Amino acid sequence: MTVAIEKLITPEIVKPARYLGNELGAKHKPWENANVRWVLTYPEVYELGASNLGHIILYNILNAQPRQLCDRAYLPAPDLAAKLKETQTPLFALESHRAVTDFDILGFNLSYELGATNILEMLHLAQIPLTWKERDQGNYPLIFAGGQTATSNPEPFADFFDFMALGDGEELLPEIGLILEQGKKNQLTKEALLLDLAQVPGVYVPRFYDVTPEGAVIPNHVDVPSRILRRVATPIPAYAIGLVPYIETIHDRLVVEIRRGCTRGCRFCQPGMLTRPARDVQPEDVIDAIEKGIRETGHNEFSLLSLSCSDYLALPSVGIEIKNRLKNENINLSLPSQRVDRFDENIANIIGGNRPSGLTFAPEAGTQRMRDVINKGLTNEELLRGIKIAVEQGWDKVKLYFMIGLPGETDTDVIGIVETVRWLRRECRLNGRKPLQFTITISNFTPKPHTPFQWHSVSTAEFKRKQDLLREEFRQVRGVKANYTDVRISGMEDFVGRGDRRLSSVIRRAWELGAGMDAWWENTEKAYRAWEQAIDEAGLSWKYRQVENGEWNIFDVYSKGQRPLTPTYDWPLPWDHVNTGIDKKWLKEDLQRALEAATVPDCAFDGCSHCGVCGLDFGHNIVVEPPPIPQFSGEFQANQERLQRFRVFFGKIGEMALVSHLDLVRLFDRGVRRGALPISFTGGYHPGPRISIANALTLGVTSNGEIVDFELTQWMDIEVFRQALEKQLPADIPIYNVEEVPIKSLAATRLLEKAEYLITVETEGLTSAEIWQTWVTNVLETVEINHEKTTKSGKKQTVNLRYRLFSLSVESTDNNSAVLRYIGSCRNDGTMLHPEQVILMLEQVSGQELHLLKVHRQQLILGVETEG
């Protein structure tokens, strides 16, 4: 079924443009031409999901497949979720506006342990049963999950999914699509189809596996593998280009992957273990993708993505080459957390400039001993050198990430975090410069499957004690802001992340009790209470107490409530059936090395560590030799020359009425960039394009009379300009006229005096055209109609609304409604007559309660510029 979203997505919904599916780069493939129809969902709000690189890449890859289409869905915000429930409307996909139950397959990104409750909420909103057993009783899409958490340990979530996609999806998902297409053609039963899927490396079908009393996961069908292979794919930067949302997202920039995988061997780091081997992207491919992506999307910022960007040896040459090519376009580069030991002047050059991004480093531990225990591969000398370079290159603020609760940690190691920060501030101070400011994030270590620390146990009680210890110590250090992760959420992450199939019922009950969006701080209290009650009802409180109080091994087999005195590393773990390529024996040996504070070198650069990954199934490390670093041609210099001004008269109709004013400003900025128009820039530290919209239009209001000024650095033919701009704008932003105005004349925003509106108004009872005309006449004949408003400073102010009304007439009537036309003041000094204020005047003279149904701005009226 097609959902009538125009009735759902109204101005009352917060950020309604989230749900329109009309962004630049959205794919609208013909429904009837597809044999397999996918929905890829991200179980978070749009701002997170639409900017997730993996989500974008898989969406583009699936839509590149013949005979297949892929749509998208995200977790609705609470207001839309309530509206869907109230109207019994199923969750819909964005591009097609079809209910997700119309599709063949629905995939979820499960990248966070506590994100499962969001998935259950989405299934509920889609009116789809939550478990595969319940879905077998009806005709529903196949439901699967992928992502880091699904790959790491699928067992706590096994009841909810028909299958799991383990590892990289670039090659795996198209293979799944072909199996589905053939299965539909052959009219296979669901079980037969899933059995075919289970033959594909990387596909785990939980129904074909049972759990032994000892906790091992074993096949219950002869035709499925005993262990499921994690898939590995080579990054393809070209698929990162696309999806330019109309609203601001969390990562509101072009993101291109430069290296997948990490071989540093940090013992706490699950992504580093689950993405081996390391694979560098060819520098030419990165450069081409960024240059093309910036020009096609209009973004003014890009980010190079990797678990450790600094280990991409070509980073300095790639960064400088991109900055040289895009020098005149005011483009900024940001990098995620970097290796401080590889930070140097070259990297400082590519992320510095006019708008230097923040610097983030992750020493992780406060003492050298602890950094050796976790195999961080970072010395005090390297840490100091990296921070000093940052200060010398102009940074005065740095973010640092540390962890507490690491195996073998003592209070001396915890206090070492404070001592390290104090030492860095002292040693990195330069004469004539203010002291370095630090923002410190203290996270709580949670052991992860497939890491050497997977057998370790944490204690939330110890987390709290160590946080208190740090708070007390940091009180004596100036220039430091410390943030701490909530220990309850960390405990829940550990409990779920290393759980088994028993937790499926706990997850479901936690969702029923209100858990959801658990990583958002405002939901922490509610989520924790829900999880705690669900655990208690499932009879697993003893298991969670181990997380609170600390035990060596929370997966010990209990017999009559008694715990064995020593841990046994050979007992089955819930995730042993996932073949990541890393030998479990090697993990045990590396844990022993951790206890001895022995380090292991990075095998991408210093020889094989014999972890077991490299081979036919997973490939080998691919390290690209860095090309020469080109000569830096200098930072962007804002071209402030103003040779020509065009005044554009445009409309904002249809779905674009649901795009806010700030998002419209961003839309024009990106359109100008994509069209390569020679826009003039302002000066200062943050130069911006000289694009000036005459007046902000209220969200949800349509218009045929908007005005925007563009100032250019080069002369352009007016028709060439119009065509270039029009090509970059959506159809619901039509251009009606373009005029050239003198460059020294006042901007439209300063000339604006009046605005003409058409408003549709409704009364409670039946009215006639004569009655409406009488009310309008009474308003026009009244000299003073006062309204009291509250200023921003909180003061009460009386305004004569009648003074701001220039004309008012009845256009048409229909039973109890009328369309009225009015012209009112619309100056940007605050003397503006809003449609709601016209309603207030009519209510005063009529004594009736009126309702404003629709607002359309017909035109903006500019005053005449006087000489001098």
VOMI-685527 format. One record per residue (C-alpha): z, y, x. Coordinates in steps of 0.02 Angstrom, whole numbers. Layout:
residues N
(pt (Z,Y,X));
...
//
This chain:
residues 868
(pt (0,0,0));
(pt (-35,178,54));
(pt (119,289,47));
(pt (101,462,-32));
(pt (183,550,114));
(pt (148,723,41));
(pt (289,688,-82));
(pt (405,628,57));
(pt (366,743,202));
(pt (414,914,136));
(pt (486,1069,220));
(pt (662,1011,177));
(pt (642,868,299));
(pt (698,914,475));
(pt (547,925,592));
(pt (425,854,465));
(pt (283,855,593));
(pt (364,699,667));
(pt (291,593,529));
(pt (113,657,508));
(pt (21,545,632));
(pt (-109,680,667));
(pt (-67,720,848));
(pt (-200,745,979));
(pt (-239,571,1046));
(pt (-187,478,889));
(pt (-309,336,850));
(pt (-378,319,674));
(pt (-481,159,678));
(pt (-560,101,514));
(pt (-441,-18,426));
(pt (-577,-130,357));
(pt (-658,-156,529));
(pt (-503,-235,608));
(pt (-464,-420,605));
(pt (-289,-396,680));
(pt (-182,-247,634));
(pt (-31,-201,740));
(pt (113,-81,719));
(pt (204,-38,880));
(pt (373,36,842));
(pt (501,123,948));
(pt (673,104,869));
(pt (727,282,903));
(pt (682,452,833));
(pt (505,514,860));
(pt (551,633,1003));
(pt (605,485,1109));
(pt (476,358,1055));
(pt (319,465,1058));
(pt (352,516,1239));
(pt (393,340,1303));
(pt (262,292,1432));
(pt (263,105,1396));
(pt (241,139,1210));
(pt (91,254,1244));
(pt (8,132,1366));
(pt (19,-18,1249));
(pt (-39,86,1101));
(pt (-194,140,1198));
(pt (-230,-34,1265));
(pt (-220,-118,1094));
(pt (-333,13,1016));
(pt (-458,-19,1155));
(pt (-475,-201,1099));
(pt (-623,-245,987));
(pt (-583,-296,808));
(pt (-402,-238,824));
(pt (-309,-80,778));
(pt (-136,-19,821));
(pt (-31,104,722));
(pt (143,173,759));
(pt (313,190,677));
(pt (479,263,732));
(pt (657,265,668));
(pt (663,397,532));
(pt (796,529,550));
(pt (940,513,424));
(pt (863,635,299));
(pt (699,542,283));
(pt (786,373,287));
(pt (891,427,138));
(pt (735,485,47));
(pt (646,320,79));
(pt (794,225,7));
(pt (813,341,-141));
(pt (629,327,-189));
(pt (615,142,-145));
(pt (473,187,-26));
(pt (445,65,118));
(pt (437,122,298));
(pt (259,174,338));
(pt (149,183,492));
(pt (102,358,547));
(pt (-88,358,563));
(pt (-136,253,411));
(pt (14,302,302));
(pt (19,118,251));
(pt (177,19,225));
(pt (213,-81,383));
(pt (213,-240,277));
(pt (23,-219,261));
(pt (2,-259,446));
(pt (-14,-427,534));
(pt (112,-398,671));
(pt (255,-278,699));
(pt (321,-253,877));
(pt (484,-172,930));
(pt (530,-101,1099));
(pt (701,-174,1138));
(pt (749,-83,1297));
(pt (934,-54,1265));
(pt (1069,-178,1215));
(pt (1138,-77,1071));
(pt (966,-30,1006));
(pt (960,-188,901));
(pt (1051,-103,757));
(pt (912,27,749));
(pt (786,-115,735));
(pt (881,-190,589));
(pt (884,-21,505));
(pt (696,-7,523));
(pt (668,-182,453));
(pt (781,-138,307));
(pt (685,24,274));
(pt (523,-77,284));
(pt (593,-195,150));
(pt (573,-342,269));
(pt (708,-479,282));
(pt (806,-465,443));
(pt (795,-644,511));
(pt (648,-758,544));
(pt (724,-891,432));
(pt (730,-771,284));
(pt (553,-712,318));
(pt (486,-889,314));
(pt (511,-884,125));
(pt (381,-746,101));
(pt (223,-667,168));
(pt (278,-544,302));
(pt (206,-483,466));
(pt (254,-572,625));
(pt (402,-480,701));
(pt (422,-477,890));
(pt (515,-380,1024));
(pt (474,-334,1203));
(pt (554,-223,1332));
(pt (683,-240,1469));
(pt (826,-301,1360));
(pt (716,-428,1271));
(pt (658,-494,1439));
(pt (830,-493,1517));
(pt (923,-594,1386));
(pt (837,-625,1219));
(pt (974,-738,1149));
(pt (1088,-612,1059));
(pt (934,-555,961));
(pt (848,-724,937));
(pt (883,-737,750));
(pt (789,-577,710));
(pt (620,-608,792));
(pt (479,-731,769));
(pt (445,-718,955));
(pt (484,-614,1109));
(pt (360,-543,1235));
(pt (438,-558,1407));
(pt (388,-442,1549));
(pt (240,-325,1563));
(pt (135,-312,1405));
(pt (-32,-241,1466));
(pt (-115,-412,1478));
(pt (5,-510,1369));
(pt (-17,-414,1206));
(pt (-208,-425,1202));
(pt (-191,-613,1230));
(pt (-71,-622,1083));
(pt (-197,-525,979));
(pt (-334,-652,1016));
(pt (-220,-796,964));
(pt (-181,-705,801));
(pt (-364,-671,766));
(pt (-409,-854,791));
(pt (-258,-909,690));
(pt (-308,-800,543));
(pt (-486,-866,553));
(pt (-424,-1045,550));
(pt (-294,-1007,416));
(pt (-152,-1080,519));
(pt (21,-1095,448));
(pt (152,-979,522));
(pt (233,-1121,619));
(pt (66,-1180,688));
(pt (22,-1002,738));
(pt (189,-981,827));
(pt (165,-1146,916));
(pt (-2,-1081,981));
(pt (83,-921,1037));
(pt (217,-1020,1127));
(pt (82,-1088,1244));
(pt (47,-911,1307));
(pt (145,-873,1466));
(pt (271,-738,1425));
(pt (295,-783,1241));
(pt (465,-851,1189));
(pt (480,-922,1013));
(pt (668,-945,978));
(pt (644,-1069,834));
(pt (575,-1196,957));
(pt (735,-1193,1062));
(pt (915,-1248,1031));
(pt (1078,-1210,1118));
(pt (1181,-1352,1189));
(pt (1371,-1355,1177));
(pt (1375,-1305,1360));
(pt (1272,-1149,1322));
(pt (1103,-1203,1391));
(pt (945,-1155,1295));
(pt (828,-1306,1285));
(pt (666,-1344,1191));
(pt (673,-1437,1026));
(pt (485,-1462,1025));
(pt (385,-1561,1152));
(pt (242,-1435,1162));
(pt (339,-1283,1225));
(pt (391,-1246,1406));
(pt (571,-1269,1460));
(pt (569,-1099,1545));
(pt (470,-947,1491));
(pt (377,-851,1624));
(pt (400,-663,1639));
(pt (230,-578,1640));
(pt (177,-460,1778));
(pt (36,-332,1766));
(pt (-37,-198,1878));
(pt (-14,-20,1813));
(pt (-171,67,1748));
(pt (-139,256,1749));
(pt (-289,295,1638));
(pt (-199,220,1487));
(pt (-57,347,1506));
(pt (-167,487,1441));
(pt (-151,526,1257));
(pt (-33,568,1115));
(pt (6,753,1127));
(pt (137,782,992));
(pt (144,945,895));
(pt (333,953,913));
(pt (432,959,1074));
(pt (481,785,1134));
(pt (611,724,1258));
(pt (481,702,1395));
(pt (363,841,1346));
(pt (241,816,1488));
(pt (105,702,1554));
(pt (185,550,1636));
(pt (90,439,1758));
(pt (158,282,1840));
(pt (134,276,2028));
(pt (229,117,2072));
(pt (295,-27,1969));
(pt (436,-132,2035));
(pt (568,-102,2166));
(pt (620,-212,2312));
(pt (767,-111,2374));
(pt (881,-250,2313));
(pt (1022,-145,2241));
(pt (1136,-281,2175));
(pt (1186,-191,2016));
(pt (1007,-145,1966));
(pt (926,-253,1834));
(pt (759,-157,1828));
(pt (742,-184,2015));
(pt (760,-372,1992));
(pt (655,-386,1833));
(pt (503,-291,1898));
(pt (473,-378,2064));
(pt (357,-382,2156));
(pt (325,-198,2194));
(pt (149,-138,2155));
(pt (83,30,2216));
(pt (-55,117,2119));
(pt (-202,176,2222));
(pt (-181,363,2261));
(pt (-357,403,2199));
(pt (-317,325,2030));
(pt (-157,427,2015));
(pt (-243,590,2062));
(pt (-390,561,1945));
(pt (-276,514,1800));
(pt (-168,669,1821));
(pt (-314,789,1841));
(pt (-403,715,1691));
(pt (-242,701,1590));
(pt (-190,882,1618));
(pt (-361,944,1566));
(pt (-372,830,1414));
(pt (-194,855,1349));
(pt (-160,1036,1395));
(pt (13,994,1464));
(pt (82,1118,1590));
(pt (193,989,1673));
(pt (173,813,1737));
(pt (291,682,1805));
(pt (261,540,1927));
(pt (356,387,1871));
(pt (431,245,1970));
(pt (599,161,1992));
(pt (600,243,2163));
(pt (465,376,2178));
(pt (508,409,2359));
(pt (461,229,2405));
(pt (282,269,2354));
(pt (227,317,2529));
(pt (77,413,2465));
(pt (188,530,2363));
(pt (176,683,2478));
(pt (-14,672,2497));
(pt (-41,637,2311));
(pt (76,778,2260));
(pt (-3,906,2375));
(pt (-180,856,2325));
(pt (-140,874,2139));
(pt (-55,1042,2165));
(pt (-207,1103,2263));
(pt (-329,1048,2128));
(pt (-227,1125,1988));
(pt (-167,1276,2085));
(pt (-233,1405,1961));
(pt (-165,1322,1804));
(pt (23,1351,1820));
(pt (63,1165,1822));
(pt (236,1101,1866));
(pt (282,931,1940));
(pt (444,840,1904));
(pt (510,678,1977));
(pt (645,563,1911));
(pt (795,517,2018));
(pt (740,501,2200));
(pt (800,413,2355));
(pt (895,547,2448));
(pt (860,460,2615));
(pt (672,486,2589));
(pt (686,666,2529));
(pt (603,782,2654));
(pt (507,946,2668));
(pt (346,867,2605));
(pt (426,808,2443));
(pt (518,973,2427));
(pt (350,1062,2435));
(pt (272,964,2293));
(pt (417,985,2171));
(pt (463,1163,2221));
(pt (362,1318,2183));
(pt (370,1445,2044));
(pt (468,1334,1926));
(pt (559,1207,2035));
(pt (623,1060,1936));
(pt (800,998,1955));
(pt (846,881,2095));
(pt (932,717,2054));
(pt (997,590,2178));
(pt (1097,431,2151));
(pt (1215,386,2294));
(pt (1301,269,2167));
(pt (1458,245,2273));
(pt (1574,364,2363));
(pt (1605,265,2522));
(pt (1493,181,2649));
(pt (1581,15,2621));
(pt (1542,15,2435));
(pt (1362,67,2464));
(pt (1345,-84,2578));
(pt (1426,-197,2448));
(pt (1296,-146,2319));
(pt (1156,-146,2450));
(pt (1113,35,2416));
(pt (1037,54,2589));
(pt (1102,232,2610));
(pt (1209,300,2751));
(pt (1318,455,2752));
(pt (1201,533,2879));
(pt (1049,506,2768));
(pt (1141,574,2617));
(pt (1191,732,2710));
(pt (1018,758,2783));
(pt (934,745,2612));
(pt (1053,868,2528));
(pt (1039,989,2675));
(pt (849,989,2661));
(pt (864,1028,2475));
(pt (976,1177,2511));
(pt (865,1240,2651));
(pt (714,1228,2534));
(pt (797,1341,2406));
(pt (892,1228,2286));
(pt (1068,1282,2240));
(pt (1101,1151,2106));
(pt (1094,962,2126));
(pt (1135,817,2009));
(pt (1218,662,2079));
(pt (1246,493,1996));
(pt (1393,382,2039));
(pt (1466,222,1965));
(pt (1642,158,1948));
(pt (1700,-19,1916));
(pt (1589,-98,2048));
(pt (1638,-269,2119));
(pt (1768,-253,2256));
(pt (1801,-69,2219));
(pt (1970,4,2266));
(pt (2050,169,2220));
(pt (2004,230,2393));
(pt (1820,201,2349));
(pt (1841,293,2184));
(pt (1922,444,2266));
(pt (1784,432,2396));
(pt (1666,502,2263));
(pt (1766,664,2261));
(pt (1780,667,2450));
(pt (1592,644,2467));
(pt (1554,789,2350));
(pt (1682,901,2436));
(pt (1608,855,2606));
(pt (1431,890,2549));
(pt (1477,1062,2480));
(pt (1562,1107,2643));
(pt (1427,1043,2761));
(pt (1279,1110,2661));
(pt (1337,1289,2643));
(pt (1219,1417,2720));
(pt (1266,1592,2775));
(pt (1222,1722,2644));
(pt (1198,1592,2508));
(pt (1315,1544,2368));
(pt (1393,1371,2384));
(pt (1297,1221,2317));
(pt (1335,1178,2136));
(pt (1346,995,2084));
(pt (1331,911,1916));
(pt (1405,738,1933));
(pt (1378,595,1811));
(pt (1503,453,1823));
(pt (1439,297,1737));
(pt (1533,135,1710));
(pt (1459,-15,1798));
(pt (1409,-153,1678));
(pt (1349,-319,1752));
(pt (1173,-366,1702));
(pt (1084,-534,1687));
(pt (970,-585,1831));
(pt (1067,-484,1960));
(pt (1188,-546,2093));
(pt (1328,-463,1996));
(pt (1289,-558,1834));
(pt (1446,-664,1857));
(pt (1560,-515,1883));
(pt (1675,-452,1746));
(pt (1724,-274,1704));
(pt (1878,-200,1624));
(pt (1866,-51,1508));
(pt (2051,-21,1538));
(pt (2012,-1,1723));
(pt (1868,115,1680));
(pt (1987,230,1588));
(pt (2113,228,1730));
(pt (1981,268,1860));
(pt (1907,407,1755));
(pt (2079,486,1741));
(pt (2098,470,1929));
(pt (1933,560,1957));
(pt (1971,697,1832));
(pt (2132,736,1923));
(pt (2047,739,2093));
(pt (1899,845,2036));
(pt (2016,980,1969));
(pt (2041,1031,2150));
(pt (1854,1049,2187));
(pt (1757,1206,2139));
(pt (1575,1211,2091));
(pt (1573,1038,2016));
(pt (1546,985,1836));
(pt (1584,801,1805));
(pt (1524,703,1654));
(pt (1590,531,1608));
(pt (1511,390,1509));
(pt (1611,330,1358));
(pt (1700,170,1412));
(pt (1689,95,1237));
(pt (1500,101,1235));
(pt (1495,28,1411));
(pt (1605,-115,1351));
(pt (1491,-148,1204));
(pt (1337,-146,1316));
(pt (1416,-279,1426));
(pt (1474,-383,1278));
(pt (1302,-387,1196));
(pt (1196,-388,1353));
(pt (1274,-549,1421));
(pt (1302,-631,1253));
(pt (1226,-784,1172));
(pt (1155,-827,1000));
(pt (1325,-810,918));
(pt (1304,-623,933));
(pt (1159,-613,810));
(pt (1282,-619,666));
(pt (1391,-488,752));
(pt (1242,-370,775));
(pt (1194,-390,593));
(pt (1371,-360,532));
(pt (1392,-207,646));
(pt (1234,-134,569));
(pt (1299,-169,393));
(pt (1459,-77,439));
(pt (1364,77,496));
(pt (1322,51,680));
(pt (1160,135,731));
(pt (1097,261,858));
(pt (1249,203,955));
(pt (1200,289,1118));
(pt (1211,461,1035));
(pt (1380,536,1071));
(pt (1404,601,894));
(pt (1393,422,829));
(pt (1508,343,958));
(pt (1667,337,852));
(pt (1581,264,699));
(pt (1482,140,803));
(pt (1633,78,898));
(pt (1732,47,739));
(pt (1586,-49,665));
(pt (1563,-158,818));
(pt (1749,-193,834));
(pt (1763,-248,653));
(pt (1606,-355,666));
(pt (1673,-442,821));
(pt (1839,-474,737));
(pt (1758,-546,580));
(pt (1652,-663,687));
(pt (1807,-732,772));
(pt (1750,-669,942));
(pt (1890,-545,976));
(pt (1953,-656,1116));
(pt (1783,-637,1199));
(pt (1784,-448,1184));
(pt (1963,-439,1248));
(pt (1895,-507,1412));
(pt (1785,-353,1424));
(pt (1932,-240,1386));
(pt (2058,-323,1500));
(pt (1946,-393,1635));
(pt (1913,-575,1676));
(pt (1814,-651,1817));
(pt (1684,-734,1707));
(pt (1665,-692,1522));
(pt (1552,-843,1498));
(pt (1681,-971,1549));
(pt (1687,-1116,1428));
(pt (1852,-1105,1336));
(pt (1947,-1258,1287));
(pt (2088,-1228,1166));
(pt (2095,-1048,1223));
(pt (2130,-1093,1403));
(pt (2025,-1019,1543));
(pt (1982,-1117,1700));
(pt (2069,-1050,1853));
(pt (1910,-1026,1956));
(pt (1736,-968,1907));
(pt (1596,-1095,1907));
(pt (1429,-1021,1954));
(pt (1329,-1175,1906));
(pt (1371,-1170,1721));
(pt (1224,-1125,1610));
(pt (1197,-942,1568));
(pt (1118,-888,1404));
(pt (966,-819,1497));
(pt (932,-963,1617));
(pt (776,-1012,1518));
(pt (694,-846,1563));
(pt (595,-870,1723));
(pt (598,-701,1811));
(pt (541,-777,1974));
(pt (705,-743,2062));
(pt (793,-901,2119));
(pt (967,-918,2044));
(pt (1025,-994,2209));
(pt (969,-834,2296));
(pt (1072,-730,2174));
(pt (1226,-832,2217));
(pt (1194,-810,2402));
(pt (1169,-624,2380));
(pt (1333,-612,2286));
(pt (1417,-693,2435));
(pt (1333,-566,2548));
(pt (1403,-429,2437));
(pt (1579,-495,2460));
(pt (1549,-481,2647));
(pt (1472,-306,2629));
(pt (1314,-375,2710));
(pt (1152,-282,2671));
(pt (978,-351,2639));
(pt (825,-249,2695));
(pt (689,-190,2577));
(pt (562,-332,2580));
(pt (415,-216,2541));
(pt (436,-139,2713));
(pt (552,-247,2819));
(pt (510,-430,2792));
(pt (536,-557,2654));
(pt (710,-580,2580));
(pt (661,-751,2507));
(pt (715,-708,2329));
(pt (580,-825,2261));
(pt (469,-702,2167));
(pt (315,-694,2278));
(pt (186,-827,2239));
(pt (47,-875,2119));
(pt (142,-833,1959));
(pt (202,-659,2004));
(pt (94,-605,2149));
(pt (155,-513,2304));
(pt (212,-339,2352));
(pt (69,-215,2359));
(pt (107,-67,2471));
(pt (-31,63,2490));
(pt (-47,149,2656));
(pt (-25,337,2630));
(pt (-179,445,2653));
(pt (-165,601,2763));
(pt (-68,745,2685));
(pt (-191,885,2644));
(pt (-155,1063,2693));
(pt (-56,1149,2556));
(pt (-159,1291,2481));
(pt (-9,1383,2410));
(pt (86,1400,2248));
(pt (16,1462,2084));
(pt (-5,1650,2078));
(pt (-6,1717,1902));
(pt (-166,1811,1865));
(pt (-101,1962,1769));
(pt (-270,2049,1756));
(pt (-311,2100,1577));
(pt (-496,2130,1550));
(pt (-526,2078,1371));
(pt (-429,2049,1210));
(pt (-486,1944,1063));
(pt (-399,1952,894));
(pt (-415,1788,802));
(pt (-391,1773,614));
(pt (-345,1595,569));
(pt (-268,1485,436));
(pt (-124,1363,432));
(pt (-159,1241,292));
(pt (-134,1060,243));
(pt (-18,959,354));
(pt (-12,1096,486));
(pt (99,1196,369));
(pt (235,1074,422));
(pt (219,1126,605));
(pt (349,1256,655));
(pt (310,1425,732));
(pt (371,1374,906));
(pt (266,1217,898));
(pt (116,1323,845));
(pt (142,1431,999));
(pt (140,1273,1106));
(pt (-15,1211,1014));
(pt (-112,1370,1059));
(pt (-52,1363,1239));
(pt (-113,1184,1260));
(pt (-275,1222,1169));
(pt (-313,1364,1290));
(pt (-279,1248,1437));
(pt (-390,1111,1369));
(pt (-528,1235,1335));
(pt (-512,1308,1511));
(pt (-507,1483,1438));
(pt (-469,1619,1568));
(pt (-303,1673,1493));
(pt (-202,1812,1573));
(pt (-21,1777,1622));
(pt (138,1879,1616));
(pt (232,1912,1777));
(pt (407,1864,1832));
(pt (484,1699,1883));
(pt (419,1607,1731));
(pt (243,1673,1697));
(pt (176,1631,1525));
(pt (4,1647,1445));
(pt (-31,1809,1353));
(pt (-47,1734,1179));
(pt (36,1836,1043));
(pt (51,1776,863));
(pt (72,1924,745));
(pt (211,1851,638));
(pt (304,1688,618));
(pt (260,1590,462));
(pt (400,1499,373));
(pt (393,1309,389));
(pt (300,1232,243));
(pt (208,1393,195));
(pt (18,1386,199));
(pt (-89,1534,248));
(pt (-267,1598,259));
(pt (-220,1759,345));
(pt (-134,1729,513));
(pt (-173,1832,668));
(pt (-156,1792,854));
(pt (-208,1896,1006));
(pt (-275,1821,1168));
(pt (-291,1921,1329));
(pt (-416,1860,1458));
(pt (-444,1886,1644));
(pt (-632,1867,1629));
(pt (-763,1932,1509));
(pt (-822,1806,1379));
(pt (-950,1812,1243));
(pt (-856,1820,1079));
(pt (-949,1672,1002));
(pt (-926,1566,1158));
(pt (-740,1604,1152));
(pt (-730,1560,968));
(pt (-819,1394,988));
(pt (-714,1346,1140));
(pt (-551,1384,1049));
(pt (-604,1306,885));
(pt (-648,1144,973));
(pt (-467,1127,1033));
(pt (-381,1161,867));
(pt (-348,1037,726));
(pt (-451,1052,568));
(pt (-301,1122,473));
(pt (-298,1273,590));
(pt (-466,1348,540));
(pt (-533,1505,625));
(pt (-603,1631,500));
(pt (-648,1775,613));
(pt (-635,1838,792));
(pt (-637,2022,839));
(pt (-638,2104,1008));
(pt (-511,2245,1019));
(pt (-478,2370,1159));
(pt (-368,2294,1294));
(pt (-255,2447,1293));
(pt (-230,2448,1105));
(pt (-68,2391,1025));
(pt (-46,2206,997));
(pt (-60,2143,818));
(pt (126,2105,816));
(pt (162,2291,839));
(pt (30,2350,715));
(pt (87,2233,576));
(pt (146,2324,419));
(pt (118,2219,262));
(pt (81,2044,202));
(pt (0,1980,43));
(pt (68,1821,-37));
(pt (27,1706,-181));
(pt (183,1624,-249));
(pt (203,1494,-386));
(pt (360,1522,-490));
(pt (438,1414,-626));
(pt (564,1448,-763));
(pt (677,1327,-857));
(pt (595,1356,-1026));
(pt (423,1394,-1096));
(pt (355,1567,-1063));
(pt (196,1661,-1105));
(pt (80,1769,-1001));
(pt (150,1920,-1093));
(pt (329,1880,-1043));
(pt (279,1860,-861));
(pt (187,2025,-867));
(pt (338,2109,-945));
(pt (450,2047,-804));
(pt (326,2106,-672));
(pt (311,2277,-756));
(pt (501,2293,-763));
(pt (513,2258,-577));
(pt (379,2387,-536));
(pt (462,2519,-646));
(pt (633,2492,-569));
(pt (671,2610,-426));
(pt (815,2517,-348));
(pt (850,2329,-342));
(pt (986,2297,-216));
(pt (1026,2137,-123));
(pt (1175,2107,-9));
(pt (1141,2011,150));
(pt (1244,1961,300));
(pt (1184,2020,471));
(pt (1188,1912,628));
(pt (1348,2000,679));
(pt (1430,1947,515));
(pt (1428,2117,431));
(pt (1380,2141,249));
(pt (1229,2252,219));
(pt (1151,2312,56));
(pt (960,2318,53));
(pt (850,2397,-81));
(pt (720,2261,-102));
(pt (613,2367,-217));
(pt (580,2486,-73));
(pt (492,2342,20));
(pt (378,2293,-125));
(pt (208,2381,-134));
(pt (121,2284,-272));
(pt (154,2137,-390));
(pt (38,2058,-518));
(pt (15,1902,-624));
(pt (-133,1796,-569));
(pt (-117,1652,-693));
(pt (10,1564,-805));
(pt (33,1384,-862));
(pt (173,1337,-984));
(pt (332,1379,-889));
(pt (254,1429,-723));
(pt (152,1573,-654));
(pt (56,1618,-498));
(pt (103,1792,-439));
(pt (22,1899,-306));
(pt (123,2026,-209));
(pt (107,2138,-58));
(pt (268,2174,34));
(pt (327,2245,198));
(pt (304,2130,347));
(pt (355,2223,501));
(pt (430,2134,650));
(pt (581,2251,650));
(pt (663,2149,512));
(pt (601,2248,362));
(pt (510,2102,286));
(pt (502,2056,102));
(pt (519,1868,87));
(pt (454,1770,-63));
(pt (633,1719,-105));
(pt (679,1903,-119));
(pt (538,1933,-244));
(pt (617,1793,-348));
(pt (785,1882,-338));
(pt (707,2041,-407));
(pt (624,1948,-550));
(pt (786,1859,-592));
(pt (880,2026,-601));
(pt (759,2103,-726));
(pt (730,1943,-828));
(pt (904,1870,-833));
(pt (821,1700,-805));
(pt (844,1572,-667));
(pt (679,1552,-575));
(pt (619,1422,-451));
(pt (498,1452,-309));
(pt (376,1305,-305));
(pt (243,1357,-180));
(pt (208,1497,-57));
(pt (40,1543,18));
(pt (14,1692,133));
(pt (-153,1769,88));
(pt (-166,1897,227));
(pt (-75,2001,356));
(pt (-112,2187,345));
(pt (-115,2289,504));
(pt (-84,2475,513));
(pt (-204,2598,593));
(pt (-166,2635,774));
(pt (-146,2822,803));
(pt (-201,2905,963));
(pt (-66,2949,1087));
//
